[in-house]
């Protein structure tokens, strides 16, 4: 697998102060540059920028995947297999309301993975997932 370059993603948030609290104190992201209208974060090695849009309306659409209602659009990150459960427990401790509770897909198969979905405080859907074998990340095999 080639080395991945960090992505850059800019998303709208309703309230900058509340969103800064969410990304810093709930997800544990470190803040970088900021202004009165935006702030950027180290989102697990990637650059996430939150921009104020008081009219932002999240939670618009869902698609059925494996019998679960997956929010579209969503973004997230793949975290190491041995960190997934600890991270999920931290989110539970912080009273995150999951859209899709943490669970394992394709158990015992080559593409075995753990996943969970939740919304940030502005209705942006986030997925965290983990692969038992990270080499399966871009595989076409389940």
Secondary structure, DSSP 4 states (H G I P E B T S, - for coil): -PPPPPPEEEEEES-HHHHHHIIIIIS-PEEEEE-SSEEEEEETTEEEEEEE-TT-----EEEEETTEEEEESEEEEE--HHHHHHHHHHHHHTT--EEEEEEEESTTSTT-EEEEEEE-TTS-EEEEEEESSGGGTT-S--
